[in-house]
Amino acid sequence: MLVDLHCHLEGRVRPSTAAELAAAGGVPEPEGGWERAIRLDGPADLTVYLAKVASTYPFFRSIDATRRIAREAVEDAAAAGLDYLELRFGPATHAEDEAGIDAVIQAVVDGMREASDDTGMPSGAVVAALRHHDEVTNLAVARAAARWAGAGVVGFDLAGDELLFPALAPHRRAFDLARAAGLGITCHAAEAAPGAAAREAVEVLGATRIGHGAHILADADVLRFIAGEAIVVEICPTSNWYTGAIADIAQHPAPAFRDAGVRLALGDDNPMQTGSDLSGERAVLRDQLGFSPSDLHALDRTSVDAAFLDPSTRTALSAKLDSSSAA
């Protein structure tokens, strides 16, 4: 089963779509073309990685383009055999005020719904607040996300540079608001910062899922806490290698997490940048990190249980997983 719980919309823009939108909108073509502008040649660091992601930002200033990108992202995931996709995005990056934030969210939700209806693959939007935005901005993001709760938006996230903006307390009110609206809570944490950042995300923001969490392993107390509290870690091995969070793919902590009893789900983060989609990430777990068929089944079960799903969709995915394991 292919359930993607950590994927960024801004990292799923087709290079061909970027070229079309750029030509229509007067955006200069980068040297070497859009594929080169979007895709990494290999492992680098977080700054280079994020610059590649940011190359697509100009397109999200158009509501029609945003809707198209969201639709195509779900279409591509369905064509690749995914059973469920959560797409996260930071609307305040692409809008000037709360009305604009709401319009971006609506465009994403509309595009995703259209593609899910056409393909039959369910999907949900996860709205991300950003660490470098102030409390007022992130409260506006949370209010807009809450208005779309149950109507396409399923979760709320915090993303951005942990090292430059480590404080979580300024974002507490935004997360309280999102959680009160029924949205699932996840948080990028312990990717660049120490493992303690993951525990803080749970205790301060109420996160039940942690994005990346690569440095949790270095803190035994935090590792025990994450396992003991049944917090799900959304692992993205190739992305962690490409951002420099780990020195080599073989050093990814996924096997150690598994052995410590940490619940794991899989994501492909920004597949256009890394060139590795969810099937590729699953192959990394199997072929390079030693995950057995039973390990992968446990990951699938956790992914279905931890997804920010409505009950009927969760029941359908669970039945599909049971059917595939029995075959």
C-alpha positions as YAML, in Angstrom:
chain: A
units: angstrom
residues:
- id: 1
  name: MET
  ca: [0.00, 0.00, 0.00]
- id: 2
  name: LEU
  ca: [1.22, 3.51, -0.80]
- id: 3
  name: VAL
  ca: [0.09, 6.13, 1.73]
- id: 4
  name: ASP
  ca: [2.02, 9.41, 1.56]
- id: 5
  name: LEU
  ca: [1.76, 11.44, 4.76]
- id: 6
  name: HIS
  ca: [4.56, 13.94, 4.15]
- id: 7
  name: CYS
  ca: [4.62, 15.70, 0.80]
- id: 8
  name: HIS
  ca: [4.81, 19.39, -0.08]
- id: 9
  name: LEU
  ca: [2.67, 20.80, -2.85]
- id: 10
  name: GLU
  ca: [5.42, 23.26, -3.78]
- id: 11
  name: GLY
  ca: [7.68, 20.26, -4.36]
- id: 12
  name: ARG
  ca: [5.33, 18.56, -6.83]
- id: 13
  name: VAL
  ca: [5.24, 21.16, -9.62]
- id: 14
  name: ARG
  ca: [5.82, 19.50, -12.97]
- id: 15
  name: PRO
  ca: [8.72, 21.15, -14.87]
- id: 16
  name: SER
  ca: [6.54, 21.13, -17.98]
- id: 17
  name: THR
  ca: [3.79, 22.98, -16.11]
- id: 18
  name: ALA
  ca: [6.34, 25.45, -14.76]
- id: 19
  name: ALA
  ca: [7.47, 26.17, -18.31]
- id: 20
  name: GLU
  ca: [3.90, 26.72, -19.52]
- id: 21
  name: LEU
  ca: [2.95, 28.92, -16.59]
- id: 22
  name: ALA
  ca: [6.16, 30.92, -16.88]
- id: 23
  name: ALA
  ca: [5.59, 31.58, -20.56]
- id: 24
  name: ALA
  ca: [2.00, 32.64, -19.92]
- id: 25
  name: GLY
  ca: [2.86, 34.82, -16.93]
- id: 26
  name: GLY
  ca: [6.02, 36.45, -18.16]
- id: 27
  name: VAL
  ca: [8.30, 34.68, -15.66]
- id: 28
  name: PRO
  ca: [11.82, 34.52, -17.12]
- id: 29
  name: GLU
  ca: [13.04, 31.01, -17.89]
- id: 30
  name: PRO
  ca: [15.99, 30.11, -15.69]
- id: 31
  name: GLU
  ca: [19.30, 29.18, -17.23]
- id: 32
  name: GLY
  ca: [19.17, 25.54, -18.25]
- id: 33
  name: GLY
  ca: [15.37, 25.36, -18.15]
- id: 34
  name: TRP
  ca: [12.83, 24.58, -15.48]
- id: 35
  name: GLU
  ca: [13.79, 20.99, -14.82]
- id: 36
  name: ARG
  ca: [17.29, 22.09, -13.89]
- id: 37
  name: ALA
  ca: [15.90, 24.93, -11.76]
- id: 38
  name: ILE
  ca: [13.61, 22.58, -9.84]
- id: 39
  name: ARG
  ca: [15.63, 19.36, -9.49]
- id: 40
  name: LEU
  ca: [18.72, 18.77, -7.39]
- id: 41
  name: ASP
  ca: [21.70, 17.02, -8.95]
- id: 42
  name: GLY
  ca: [22.42, 15.20, -5.71]
- id: 43
  name: PRO
  ca: [22.85, 15.72, -1.96]
- id: 44
  name: ALA
  ca: [23.52, 19.31, -0.91]
- id: 45
  name: ASP
  ca: [22.38, 21.27, 2.14]
- id: 46
  name: LEU
  ca: [19.10, 22.69, 3.36]
- id: 47
  name: THR
  ca: [19.76, 26.12, 1.86]
- id: 48
  name: VAL
  ca: [20.32, 24.75, -1.64]
- id: 49
  name: TYR
  ca: [17.41, 22.35, -1.25]
- id: 50
  name: LEU
  ca: [14.97, 25.08, -0.20]
- id: 51
  name: ALA
  ca: [16.14, 27.34, -3.02]
- id: 52
  name: LYS
  ca: [15.12, 24.63, -5.49]
- id: 53
  name: VAL
  ca: [11.70, 24.37, -3.85]
- id: 54
  name: ALA
  ca: [11.33, 28.15, -3.85]
- id: 55
  name: SER
  ca: [11.88, 28.27, -7.60]
- id: 56
  name: THR
  ca: [8.20, 27.31, -7.98]
- id: 57
  name: TYR
  ca: [6.84, 30.00, -5.65]
- id: 58
  name: PRO
  ca: [6.06, 32.60, -8.35]
- id: 59
  name: PHE
  ca: [3.42, 30.30, -9.83]
- id: 60
  name: PHE
  ca: [1.38, 30.22, -6.62]
- id: 61
  name: ARG
  ca: [0.62, 33.93, -6.96]
- id: 62
  name: SER
  ca: [-1.98, 32.92, -9.54]
- id: 63
  name: ILE
  ca: [-5.10, 31.27, -8.13]
- id: 64
  name: ASP
  ca: [-5.75, 29.43, -11.41]
- id: 65
  name: ALA
  ca: [-2.17, 28.16, -11.50]
- id: 66
  name: THR
  ca: [-2.38, 27.05, -7.88]
- id: 67
  name: ARG
  ca: [-5.54, 25.08, -8.59]
- id: 68
  name: ARG
  ca: [-3.89, 23.46, -11.60]
- id: 69
  name: ILE
  ca: [-0.74, 22.53, -9.67]
- id: 70
  name: ALA
  ca: [-2.81, 20.96, -6.87]
- id: 71
  name: ARG
  ca: [-4.90, 19.02, -9.37]
- id: 72
  name: GLU
  ca: [-1.86, 17.73, -11.22]
- id: 73
  name: ALA
  ca: [-0.13, 16.74, -7.98]
- id: 74
  name: VAL
  ca: [-3.01, 14.45, -7.06]
- id: 75
  name: GLU
  ca: [-3.29, 13.15, -10.62]
- id: 76
  name: ASP
  ca: [0.41, 12.29, -10.65]
- id: 77
  name: ALA
  ca: [0.18, 10.55, -7.29]
- id: 78
  name: ALA
  ca: [-2.78, 8.48, -8.44]
- id: 79
  name: ALA
  ca: [-0.98, 7.58, -11.68]
- id: 80
  name: ALA
  ca: [1.98, 6.41, -9.58]
- id: 81
  name: GLY
  ca: [-0.28, 4.00, -7.70]
- id: 82
  name: LEU
  ca: [-0.79, 5.86, -4.43]
- id: 83
  name: ASP
  ca: [-3.76, 4.93, -2.29]
- id: 84
  name: TYR
  ca: [-3.86, 8.21, -0.32]
- id: 85
  name: LEU
  ca: [-1.98, 11.50, -0.41]
- id: 86
  name: GLU
  ca: [-1.70, 14.35, 2.07]
- id: 87
  name: LEU
  ca: [-0.35, 17.54, 0.52]
- id: 88
  name: ARG
  ca: [1.00, 20.27, 2.77]
- id: 89
  name: PHE
  ca: [1.65, 23.85, 1.75]
- id: 90
  name: GLY
  ca: [2.29, 27.26, 3.30]
- id: 91
  name: PRO
  ca: [-0.41, 29.63, 2.02]
- id: 92
  name: ALA
  ca: [1.04, 32.73, 3.68]
- id: 93
  name: THR
  ca: [4.08, 32.37, 1.42]
- id: 94
  name: HIS
  ca: [1.80, 33.03, -1.53]
- id: 95
  name: ALA
  ca: [-0.63, 35.67, -0.19]
- id: 96
  name: GLU
  ca: [-0.55, 39.14, 1.34]
- id: 97
  name: ASP
  ca: [-3.47, 38.99, 3.78]
- id: 98
  name: GLU
  ca: [-6.04, 36.65, 5.32]
- id: 99
  name: ALA
  ca: [-8.40, 36.92, 2.35]
- id: 100
  name: GLY
  ca: [-5.54, 35.95, 0.08]
- id: 101
  name: ILE
  ca: [-4.58, 33.06, 2.35]
- id: 102
  name: ASP
  ca: [-8.16, 31.82, 2.24]
- id: 103
  name: ALA
  ca: [-8.18, 32.07, -1.57]
- id: 104
  name: VAL
  ca: [-4.97, 30.04, -1.86]
- id: 105
  name: ILE
  ca: [-6.40, 27.34, 0.41]
- id: 106
  name: GLN
  ca: [-9.61, 27.23, -1.60]
- id: 107
  name: ALA
  ca: [-7.67, 26.87, -4.85]
- id: 108
  name: VAL
  ca: [-5.64, 23.98, -3.46]
- id: 109
  name: VAL
  ca: [-8.70, 22.26, -2.00]
- id: 110
  name: ASP
  ca: [-10.64, 22.69, -5.26]
- id: 111
  name: GLY
  ca: [-7.81, 21.31, -7.39]
- id: 112
  name: MET
  ca: [-7.25, 18.35, -5.10]
- id: 113
  name: ARG
  ca: [-10.95, 17.54, -4.89]
- id: 114
  name: GLU
  ca: [-11.33, 17.65, -8.66]
- id: 115
  name: ALA
  ca: [-8.45, 15.23, -9.14]
- id: 116
  name: SER
  ca: [-9.60, 12.91, -6.35]
- id: 117
  name: ASP
  ca: [-13.08, 12.79, -7.88]
- id: 118
  name: ASP
  ca: [-11.60, 12.01, -11.31]
- id: 119
  name: THR
  ca: [-9.06, 9.41, -10.17]
- id: 120
  name: GLY
  ca: [-10.84, 7.86, -7.19]
- id: 121
  name: MET
  ca: [-7.75, 8.37, -5.00]
- id: 122
  name: PRO
  ca: [-8.58, 10.20, -1.76]
- id: 123
  name: SER
  ca: [-6.43, 13.14, -0.71]
- id: 124
  name: GLY
  ca: [-6.31, 15.78, 2.00]
- id: 125
  name: ALA
  ca: [-4.68, 19.18, 2.38]
- id: 126
  name: VAL
  ca: [-2.44, 20.03, 5.33]
- id: 127
  name: VAL
  ca: [-2.01, 23.77, 5.85]
- id: 128
  name: ALA
  ca: [1.40, 24.83, 7.14]
- id: 129
  name: ALA
  ca: [2.22, 27.78, 9.34]
- id: 130
  name: LEU
  ca: [5.83, 28.92, 8.94]
- id: 131
  name: ARG
  ca: [8.36, 29.45, 11.69]
- id: 132
  name: HIS
  ca: [9.64, 32.76, 10.33]
- id: 133
  name: HIS
  ca: [6.15, 34.29, 10.18]
- id: 134
  name: ASP
  ca: [4.90, 36.24, 13.17]
- id: 135
  name: GLU
  ca: [2.10, 35.23, 15.51]
- id: 136
  name: VAL
  ca: [-0.47, 37.44, 13.77]
- id: 137
  name: THR
  ca: [0.24, 35.90, 10.37]
- id: 138
  name: ASN
  ca: [0.12, 32.34, 11.66]
- id: 139
  name: LEU
  ca: [-3.13, 33.02, 13.50]
- id: 140
  name: ALA
  ca: [-4.58, 34.19, 10.19]
- id: 141
  name: VAL
  ca: [-3.34, 30.96, 8.58]
- id: 142
  name: ALA
  ca: [-4.93, 28.92, 11.36]
- id: 143
  name: ARG
  ca: [-8.25, 30.76, 11.07]
- id: 144
  name: ALA
  ca: [-8.33, 30.16, 7.33]
- id: 145
  name: ALA
  ca: [-7.41, 26.50, 7.76]
- id: 146
  name: ALA
  ca: [-10.14, 26.11, 10.37]
- id: 147
  name: ARG
  ca: [-12.72, 27.51, 7.96]
- id: 148
  name: TRP
  ca: [-11.85, 24.68, 5.55]
- id: 149
  name: ALA
  ca: [-11.74, 21.94, 8.18]
- id: 150
  name: GLY
  ca: [-13.89, 19.06, 7.01]
- id: 151
  name: ALA
  ca: [-14.09, 20.60, 3.53]
- id: 152
  name: GLY
  ca: [-10.73, 19.50, 2.16]
- id: 153
  name: VAL
  ca: [-8.29, 20.63, 4.84]
- id: 154
  name: VAL
  ca: [-7.41, 17.79, 7.20]
- id: 155
  name: GLY
  ca: [-4.35, 18.95, 9.12]
- id: 156
  name: PHE
  ca: [-2.14, 21.78, 10.38]
- id: 157
  name: ASP
  ca: [1.65, 21.86, 10.33]
- id: 158
  name: LEU
  ca: [4.63, 24.03, 11.27]
- id: 159
  name: ALA
  ca: [7.47, 24.21, 8.77]
- id: 160
  name: GLY
  ca: [10.56, 26.34, 8.24]
- id: 161
  name: ASP
  ca: [14.07, 26.82, 9.53]
- id: 162
  name: GLU
  ca: [14.37, 25.28, 12.99]
- id: 163
  name: LEU
  ca: [17.84, 26.64, 13.62]
- id: 164
  name: LEU
  ca: [16.99, 30.27, 12.92]
- id: 165
  name: PHE
  ca: [13.47, 30.12, 14.39]
- id: 166
  name: PRO
  ca: [13.42, 27.43, 17.10]
- id: 167
  name: ALA
  ca: [10.74, 28.94, 19.38]
- id: 168
  name: LEU
  ca: [7.38, 27.17, 19.40]
- id: 169
  name: ALA
  ca: [5.55, 29.20, 22.06]
- id: 170
  name: PRO
  ca: [4.67, 32.04, 19.62]
- id: 171
  name: HIS
  ca: [2.71, 29.53, 17.54]
- id: 172
  name: ARG
  ca: [0.77, 27.90, 20.38]
- id: 173
  name: ARG
  ca: [-2.42, 29.93, 19.84]
- id: 174
  name: ALA
  ca: [-2.52, 29.09, 16.15]
- id: 175
  name: PHE
  ca: [-2.23, 25.39, 16.90]
- id: 176
  name: ASP
  ca: [-4.83, 25.57, 19.66]
- id: 177
  name: LEU
  ca: [-7.22, 27.13, 17.14]
- id: 178
  name: ALA
  ca: [-6.47, 24.51, 14.49]
- id: 179
  name: ARG
  ca: [-6.84, 21.63, 16.92]
- id: 180
  name: ALA
  ca: [-10.16, 23.03, 18.22]
- id: 181
  name: ALA
  ca: [-11.41, 22.97, 14.62]
- id: 182
  name: GLY
  ca: [-10.72, 19.25, 14.47]
- id: 183
  name: LEU
  ca: [-7.57, 19.39, 12.35]
- id: 184
  name: GLY
  ca: [-4.83, 16.83, 12.83]
- id: 185
  name: ILE
  ca: [-1.56, 18.27, 14.14]
- id: 186
  name: THR
  ca: [1.87, 17.55, 12.73]
- id: 187
  name: CYS
  ca: [5.12, 19.50, 12.99]
- id: 188
  name: HIS
  ca: [8.48, 19.56, 11.24]
- id: 189
  name: ALA
  ca: [10.85, 19.01, 14.14]
- id: 190
  name: ALA
  ca: [14.29, 17.58, 14.95]
- id: 191
  name: GLU
  ca: [15.24, 17.68, 11.29]
- id: 192
  name: ALA
  ca: [17.84, 20.42, 11.70]
- id: 193
  name: ALA
  ca: [17.41, 21.03, 15.44]
- id: 194
  name: PRO
  ca: [18.28, 18.59, 18.25]
- id: 195
  name: GLY
  ca: [15.95, 15.76, 19.18]
- id: 196
  name: ALA
  ca: [14.42, 17.73, 22.06]
- id: 197
  name: ALA
  ca: [12.59, 19.84, 19.44]
- id: 198
  name: ALA
  ca: [10.35, 16.86, 18.69]
- id: 199
  name: ARG
  ca: [9.27, 16.47, 22.30]
- id: 200
  name: GLU
  ca: [8.61, 20.20, 22.52]
- id: 201
  name: ALA
  ca: [6.39, 20.00, 19.42]
- id: 202
  name: VAL
  ca: [4.31, 17.35, 21.15]
- id: 203
  name: GLU
  ca: [4.09, 19.16, 24.49]
- id: 204
  name: VAL
  ca: [3.68, 22.74, 23.25]
- id: 205
  name: LEU
  ca: [1.76, 22.33, 20.00]
- id: 206
  name: GLY
  ca: [-0.04, 19.04, 20.59]
- id: 207
  name: ALA
  ca: [1.55, 17.27, 17.62]
- id: 208
  name: THR
  ca: [0.68, 13.61, 17.18]
- id: 209
  name: ARG
  ca: [3.01, 13.32, 14.18]
- id: 210
  name: ILE
  ca: [6.56, 14.62, 13.71]
- id: 211
  name: GLY
  ca: [7.92, 15.47, 10.28]
- id: 212
  name: HIS
  ca: [11.41, 14.02, 9.67]
- id: 213
  name: GLY
  ca: [12.64, 13.81, 13.28]
- id: 214
  name: ALA
  ca: [16.04, 12.66, 12.08]
- id: 215
  name: HIS
  ca: [17.85, 13.82, 15.23]
- id: 216
  name: ILE
  ca: [15.50, 12.14, 17.71]
- id: 217
  name: LEU
  ca: [17.81, 9.14, 17.68]
- id: 218
  name: ALA
  ca: [20.64, 11.16, 19.25]
- id: 219
  name: ASP
  ca: [18.62, 11.79, 22.42]
- id: 220
  name: ALA
  ca: [17.76, 8.58, 24.25]
- id: 221
  name: ASP
  ca: [15.23, 10.28, 26.54]
- id: 222
  name: VAL
  ca: [13.37, 11.83, 23.62]
- id: 223
  name: LEU
  ca: [13.46, 8.55, 21.72]
- id: 224
  name: ARG
  ca: [11.81, 6.79, 24.67]
- id: 225
  name: PHE
  ca: [9.26, 9.60, 24.96]
- id: 226
  name: ILE
  ca: [8.30, 9.47, 21.26]
- id: 227
  name: ALA
  ca: [7.97, 5.68, 21.37]
- id: 228
  name: GLY
  ca: [6.12, 5.69, 24.69]
- id: 229
  name: GLU
  ca: [3.63, 8.33, 23.60]
- id: 230
  name: ALA
  ca: [2.98, 6.52, 20.29]
- id: 231
  name: ILE
  ca: [3.96, 9.63, 18.32]
- id: 232
  name: VAL
  ca: [4.28, 8.90, 14.60]
- id: 233
  name: VAL
  ca: [7.46, 9.99, 12.84]
- id: 234
  name: GLU
  ca: [7.01, 10.82, 9.15]
- id: 235
  name: ILE
  ca: [10.27, 9.61, 7.60]
- id: 236
  name: CYS
  ca: [11.55, 10.88, 4.24]
- id: 237
  name: PRO
  ca: [14.95, 9.17, 3.77]
- id: 238
  name: THR
  ca: [16.12, 10.58, 0.43]
- id: 239
  name: SER
  ca: [15.08, 14.10, 1.34]
- id: 240
  name: ASN
  ca: [16.97, 13.89, 4.64]
- id: 241
  name: TRP
  ca: [20.06, 12.88, 2.71]
- id: 242
  name: TYR
  ca: [19.63, 15.65, 0.17]
- id: 243
  name: THR
  ca: [19.19, 18.33, 2.85]
- id: 244
  name: GLY
  ca: [22.23, 17.15, 4.80]
- id: 245
  name: ALA
  ca: [20.22, 16.00, 7.83]
- id: 246
  name: ILE
  ca: [22.04, 12.67, 7.43]
- id: 247
  name: ALA
  ca: [25.45, 12.13, 5.87]
- id: 248
  name: ASP
  ca: [24.48, 9.07, 3.87]
- id: 249
  name: ILE
  ca: [21.27, 7.24, 3.05]
- id: 250
  name: ALA
  ca: [22.59, 4.16, 4.88]
- id: 251
  name: GLN
  ca: [22.76, 6.25, 8.06]
- id: 252
  name: HIS
  ca: [19.07, 7.08, 8.11]
- id: 253
  name: PRO
  ca: [17.61, 6.36, 11.56]
- id: 254
  name: ALA
  ca: [14.55, 4.49, 10.27]
- id: 255
  name: PRO
  ca: [15.85, 1.02, 11.30]
- id: 256
  name: ALA
  ca: [16.79, 2.29, 14.76]
- id: 257
  name: PHE
  ca: [13.39, 3.96, 15.12]
- id: 258
  name: ARG
  ca: [11.73, 0.68, 14.17]
- id: 259
  name: ASP
  ca: [13.82, -1.27, 16.67]
- id: 260
  name: ALA
  ca: [12.99, 1.25, 19.43]
- id: 261
  name: GLY
  ca: [9.27, 0.81, 18.85]
- id: 262
  name: VAL
  ca: [8.68, 4.20, 17.22]
- id: 263
  name: ARG
  ca: [5.63, 4.28, 14.96]
- id: 264
  name: LEU
  ca: [6.63, 5.21, 11.40]
- id: 265
  name: ALA
  ca: [4.89, 6.59, 8.34]
- id: 266
  name: LEU
  ca: [6.49, 7.35, 5.00]
- id: 267
  name: GLY
  ca: [6.65, 10.47, 2.86]
- id: 268
  name: ASP
  ca: [8.52, 11.70, -0.20]
- id: 269
  name: ASP
  ca: [8.70, 15.35, 0.94]
- id: 270
  name: ASN
  ca: [9.60, 17.17, -2.31]
- id: 271
  name: PRO
  ca: [9.81, 14.50, -5.02]
- id: 272
  name: MET
  ca: [10.46, 16.87, -7.90]
- id: 273
  name: GLN
  ca: [13.58, 18.11, -6.12]
- id: 274
  name: THR
  ca: [14.95, 14.68, -5.16]
- id: 275
  name: GLY
  ca: [13.65, 12.62, -8.06]
- id: 276
  name: SER
  ca: [12.35, 10.03, -5.59]
- id: 277
  name: ASP
  ca: [8.60, 9.53, -5.17]
- id: 278
  name: LEU
  ca: [6.91, 7.36, -2.57]
- id: 279
  name: SER
  ca: [7.65, 4.12, -4.44]
- id: 280
  name: GLY
  ca: [11.29, 5.17, -4.51]
- id: 281
  name: GLU
  ca: [11.25, 5.85, -0.78]
- id: 282
  name: ARG
  ca: [9.69, 2.47, -0.12]
- id: 283
  name: ALA
  ca: [12.45, 0.87, -2.18]
- id: 284
  name: VAL
  ca: [15.04, 2.68, -0.04]
- id: 285
  name: LEU
  ca: [13.49, 1.20, 3.09]
- id: 286
  name: ARG
  ca: [13.44, -2.27, 1.59]
- id: 287
  name: ASP
  ca: [16.70, -2.39, -0.34]
- id: 288
  name: GLN
  ca: [19.02, -0.09, 1.60]
- id: 289
  name: LEU
  ca: [17.65, 0.06, 5.14]
- id: 290
  name: GLY
  ca: [16.66, -3.59, 5.59]
- id: 291
  name: PHE
  ca: [12.91, -3.29, 6.06]
- id: 292
  name: SER
  ca: [11.24, -6.69, 5.75]
- id: 293
  name: PRO
  ca: [7.77, -7.28, 4.29]
- id: 294
  name: SER
  ca: [6.38, -7.41, 7.83]
- id: 295
  name: ASP
  ca: [8.14, -4.12, 8.67]
- id: 296
  name: LEU
  ca: [6.57, -2.49, 5.62]
- id: 297
  name: HIS
  ca: [3.16, -3.87, 6.51]
- id: 298
  name: ALA
  ca: [3.50, -2.38, 10.01]
- id: 299
  name: LEU
  ca: [4.43, 0.95, 8.43]
- id: 300
  name: ASP
  ca: [1.37, 0.74, 6.19]
- id: 301
  name: ARG
  ca: [-0.86, 0.01, 9.15]
- id: 302
  name: THR
  ca: [0.55, 2.95, 11.07]
- id: 303
  name: SER
  ca: [0.14, 5.20, 8.03]
- id: 304
  name: VAL
  ca: [-3.54, 4.33, 7.68]
- id: 305
  name: ASP
  ca: [-4.14, 4.74, 11.41]
- id: 306
  name: ALA
  ca: [-2.24, 8.05, 11.63]
- id: 307
  name: ALA
  ca: [-3.54, 9.70, 8.47]
- id: 308
  name: PHE
  ca: [-5.81, 12.68, 9.01]
- id: 309
  name: LEU
  ca: [-8.79, 10.85, 7.55]
- id: 310
  name: ASP
  ca: [-12.54, 10.81, 7.92]
- id: 311
  name: PRO
  ca: [-13.80, 7.51, 9.39]
- id: 312
  name: SER
  ca: [-15.28, 6.12, 6.17]
- id: 313
  name: THR
  ca: [-12.10, 6.66, 4.15]
- id: 314
  name: ARG
  ca: [-9.98, 5.17, 6.93]
- id: 315
  name: THR
  ca: [-12.23, 2.12, 7.04]
- id: 316
  name: ALA
  ca: [-11.96, 1.69, 3.27]
- id: 317
  name: LEU
  ca: [-8.16, 2.00, 3.30]
- id: 318
  name: SER
  ca: [-7.89, -0.36, 6.24]
- id: 319
  name: ALA
  ca: [-10.00, -2.94, 4.42]
- id: 320
  name: LYS
  ca: [-7.83, -2.53, 1.32]
- id: 321
  name: LEU
  ca: [-4.69, -3.08, 3.41]
- id: 322
  name: ASP
  ca: [-6.19, -6.17, 5.03]
- id: 323
  name: SER
  ca: [-7.17, -7.51, 1.63]
- id: 324
  name: SER
  ca: [-3.73, -6.96, 0.14]
- id: 325
  name: SER
  ca: [-1.98, -8.61, 3.09]
- id: 326
  name: ALA
  ca: [-4.25, -11.64, 2.86]
- id: 327
  name: ALA
  ca: [-3.62, -12.10, -0.87]
...
